[in-house]
Amino acid sequence: MLRSWALILAKIKINKIMKTYRCALEKINSYKPGKPIEEVKRALGLEEVYKLASNENPFVPFFIRKAINNELKNINRYPESGSFYLRQKLAKKLKVCPEQLVFGNGSDELIVLALKAYIEKGDEVVVSFPTFLIYEIQAKIAGAKILRVPAVNLAYDLEKIAKKVTKNTKIIFIANPDNPTGTYLNRCQVERFLAKIPKRVLVFFDEAYFEFVPGDFPQTLKILKKRGNIIVARTFSKAYGLAGLRIGYGVTTKEIAAVLNKIREPFNINRFAQVAAWELLNNQSFVRKTVSYVNQEKKYLYRELAKCDLSFIASATNFVVVNFKKNTESLNTYLLSKGVIIRELSGWGLPSYFRVTIGLKKENKKFIKHLKEYIGRSRQ
């Protein structure tokens, strides 16, 4: 009996110790990324697995190997904190001042930096839903009040977003093109929207899929010059093929960049990421090849999905969102068993939709093959 009471008291003591973390964290659901290839191989005993879940580039930029190897001799030294050479080259390409750039460990870090810099407890952050989940997760961690605006036909409702703004609104997050839907806002839509937003409100444009966008896409860097109080975030993870090295960047005013760099971790961009991104900026043919290939394979997926009598959203990205018309959990499990990883979208409140990345030809064909198999079996 005494031992039992001792155990109970010990558990109570442990729980008190464990709950010294912030109460707000109890209400936050962690972001769950697409399953990695290694995990699926281990769990299911598969030798070959194709990942079409995380919108990664199907091509590897092998030409950066020499630059990576040259950096090995410096691996015992911290990287240059300011990414000087990459900063100069990227600024020249974008036609902005080097002082307007902020580099992040992926563009995700720019989201965190903006929230750290501008949000105090109780400030408002406006987001669409569904959209990239990190905005809401990190805003909650920062102590912000979240103002959600439901999407219309899986596209941003800019009119209602503008109406949501109050005197307490600090940041509006706009994913353009959007993830997970693949829809985008054109130049006229964005310009009309910004005309309604007070200039004291920071508008964060997340343009992770910028390289894939059509011709009527807004020229946000020009808008930045006129309006100020904008952050444009882009990444080397998608079209540039450096998802494994984690490097993104933000373009903003010199004043905002100085604030973000003040709170940025000093060595957030490793040596390999810096030299790899530098080399890729020298080789835009790799990006052009990627975009051309994705657009071609996207047409293939459109045709095959239509043959399956499945509706999908025309995408301005390297992925396609499909309406499966019923819960996708069983389909997801079946495809995993065949070595194909897709992204089911229940976490976005879309249990009857899934997202598939445009991969290599053989990967896309395998996905379509097993999708048709599953549909055939379910109809028997």
N, C-alpha and C positions, 0 to 999 in steps of 0.2 A: 504493500500500500504506500509506504513512504517513498519507495522507488518510483512508483507511478506519479505521485505528486511532484517529485523532483524533476521528472521528465517533462511534465506539464509546465512547470515553472520555467524550465530551461527553454522550452519552445516559445513561451510568452516573451521571455527575455530576448531570444533571437529575433522574433517578429518585430519587437520594438526597435532593435538595432537596424534591421533591414528596412524599416519604414521611415528612416531618417531622410530618404531621398524625397524630392519634390512631389507633392500630392498630384500635381497636374499630370505627371508621367503615368499614373495609373489609368488614365482615360485615353492614352495614346496607343494606337495599334502600329506596330513596327511595319515599315515597308518590306514587302516580300518580293524580291527580284525573281526573274525567271529561273527555273531550275538549271543549274550548271550541268554540262555534259558529264563531268566526272562523277557527280552524284547519281545520275541516272544509270550510268554504267555500273557503278558499285551496287546500287539497290536492286537492279533488275538483271544483273549478270550479262549485260549486252556488250558486244565488241564494237559495234558501230552505232553512233547516236548523232542525229542531226538536230541542232538547236535553231529553232525558228521562233524564238520567244522574246528576245531582247533587242531586236532591231539593230543588230550588229552588222558590220560590213562583211560580206561573204569572201572578200579578197584580203590577202595579207600583203602589206607593202614591204616586200622582202628587200627592196633597194635601200632601206634604212639600216640594214644589218652592219654595214661598214661603219656608219656613224655610231651605232650602239657599241660595236667592238672597240672603237677608239676611246670610248668613255670608260671602258672597264678599268683602265689604268688609274682612273680618278675615283673609283668607287669608294675608297676610304675617306674621301673628302665630302663635306656637305656641298650641295649644289648651290649655284648662285641664286640668292633669294629673289632678286628682281627680274630674273629671266632676261637679262639685258639684250643678248643678240636676237633672241626670239621676239622680244618686244619691239626692237627696231624694225625687223623684217615685217612683222604683222602690221605695225602702224603704217608702214609704207604701202603695204598692199591695200589696207582699208582706207588710206588717205585720212588718217586721224593723227593726233599728237600721241607720242608714246606714253605721256602722262595720263591719257584717257583710258588706258588698258589696265585690267586687273585679271591675273591668271588664277585659275582654281583647279583643285584636284577633281577634275571633271566639272562641267558647268553646274552640277548640283551644289558645289561649294559656294558658288556665287549667290545662290538662293539663301543659304545659311548666313553668309556674310551680310547680305542686305537686311535680313531680319534682325541679326545681332546689332546692326548699326542703327536701325530706325525704329524698332518696336520696343515700347515699354508696356508693362502689364496693362491690359485693358484696351490698348489701341486696336483698331480694326484692320483686318486684311480681307480683301474681296477676292474670291475665287469662283470659277465656274465649276460645275459638276455634271458629268465626269470630266476630269482633266488629270494632269500629272499629280499623283498623290503626295509627292514630297512637299508641295507648297503648303498644304493643310497640316501635314504632320509637323513640319518644322515651325510653322507659324504657331501652332499650339504649344510646342516646346518653348517658344519665345514668350509665351504668355498672352498672345493676341486673341482677340475675339474674332471668330471666323464668320464672315458673311458669305453664304453659299448662294449662287445663282444657277438654277437648273438650266442645262443646255436645251436647245430646241432642235429636234431632229439631229441630235448629237453634234450640234455646232454652237459656238458661243452666242449668247444673247446679249449683245453689247448694249442694247437699249436699256435692259433691266439692270445690267452691271452699273451703268452710269447712274441710274436712279437709286442704287444701293449706297452710293457714296454719301457719307455724312461728315460733319466737322471732325469726327474722330478717326476717319479713314486715313491710314498712312501709306499702304501699298496695295496695288492691284496687280495680280499675276495674270499674264496672258501668254499661254503656250500657243505659238503660231509658227508652223502647223501644230495642231493639238496632238497630244498623246494621252489616251489611247485611240482616238477616233480617226486621225489622219486628215481631218478637215482643216481648212485654213481661212484666214481673214484677208481680204484683198485691200489694196491701197485706199480705195474710197471709204470702205468700212472703217478702217483704222483712223483715217484722218477725221471723219465725222465724229467718231467716238472720242478722240482726244480733244476735240473742240468743246466737248461737254464736261471734261474732267478738270477740276481746279489744278493749277500748276503746282500747288503745294503737295499734291498727291504723287508719290513715286509710282510710275508705271514700269513694271518689269516685264520685258518681252523676252520670252524663252524661245530662241530660234535654233534649237538643236538640230533641226532638219532643214536648215536654211539652203543647203546646196541642192536640194531636190525640188525647190519651190518653182511655181510657174511664173510667167512674165508680169502678171498684175499684182505681184506680191509687194507689200509696202516697203518703201525705202527708209527703214527705221533710222539708219545712221544720219540721213539728211534731216529727218524729223527731229532727231536728238539735237542737232545744231540749232534749230529754231526754238524748240520748246524747253530743252534742258529737263532735269529731273526725270530722266529715263535711263534704265539700264537695259542694254541689249546683250543677252547671253548666248554664246555659241559654243560649239564643242569640236574637238578633234576625234571624238569617239565614233561617229557615224560614217559620213562620207570619206573621212580621212583614215579610218580603220585602226584607230589607236585606243579602242575601248579598254584594252588591258593595261595601258599605261596611265590612264586617268589624267586627262588634261583638257581644260576648257578655258574660256576667257569671257570677260565682260567688257563692253565698250560703254562709256558713260561720260559725264562731265569730269573735268580735272578735279573739281571739288569733291564729288562723290567718290571718285577713284581713290583720292587721298584718304578718305575716311575708311573705305573698304580695305585698303592696303595697310592702314593702321592696325586693324584687328585681324588681318590675315596671318595665318601661321607662317613664320619666316622661311621655312624650307618645304613648302607644300607641293612644289613641282620638282620631281626628281630629275637627275641628270639625263637619264635615258629619254624621258618624256620631252624635255626641252630640245634635245638634239634631233629627236625623231620628228617633232612638229616642225622644226626649222627645215629639215630635209623635205618634208611633204609640201611645205609652202614653195619650195623650189621645183616641185614636180606636180603641177596641177593636172597633168595628163592622167595621173592615177585617179583623181577625183572625177574627171570627165568620163573616164572609162567606167567607174563605179555607177555614176548617175545614168549613163546611157544603158548599161546592162540592167540596172534596176527597172528602168522604164520599159525595157523590152520584156523582161520576165514578169513584170506587173500585168502586162497585157495577156500573157499566157495564163496567169492565175485568174484574171477576170473571166477569160473564156471558159476555163475549166470549172470555176465556181458556178457560172451561169448554167453549164450543162448539168450540174448537180441541183439545179433549181434553188440555189442559195443566193440571197441578196447580200450586197456588200456596199461599203461606202467608198466612193471614188477618193483615192488617197493622194495627197501631195507629199508623201513621205516614202520610206523604203519598207512599209508594211501595209497590210490590208486588214480591215476589221470586217468580220463576217457575222451576219445574223443567222444563227443556226436554228432559230425558231423554237428551241427547247433548251433545257439546261444542258450545258456543255461538259459537265463533270464526267459523265460516262465516256464521251468522245475523247476528252483529254486523257483519261486513263488508258483507253484503247490505243491511242497514238503513242503514248509513252511506252507501252508494251512492244510497239513496233520500232521504237528508237527514234521517234519524232517528237520534239518538244515544241508545243505551241503555248500561247498565253491565254488562259481562260480569264474572263473579266468580271467575275463575281465581286472582286474587291472594289470595283468601280460601280457596283450596283447594276451590272449588266450580265446577269447569269446566263442569258441565252445568246451571248455574243462571245466570239474569240478573236484574237489578234494573231496574225501569222506574218513573220518577217519574210521578205523576199530574199531567198538564199541562192545557192548555186543551182544550176539547172537540175542536177541529179537530186538535190535536196527538195526542190519544188515538186519534181515528178514523184518522188517517194511520198511526200505529203499528200498530193492529190490521189495517188494510188490507194493509200490506206484510208483517206477520207471517203472515197467512193466505196471501198470495202465495208466500212462501218455503216454507211448509209444503206447499202444493199442488205446487210445483215439485219438492220433495224426494221426494214420493211417486210422481212419474211414472216 
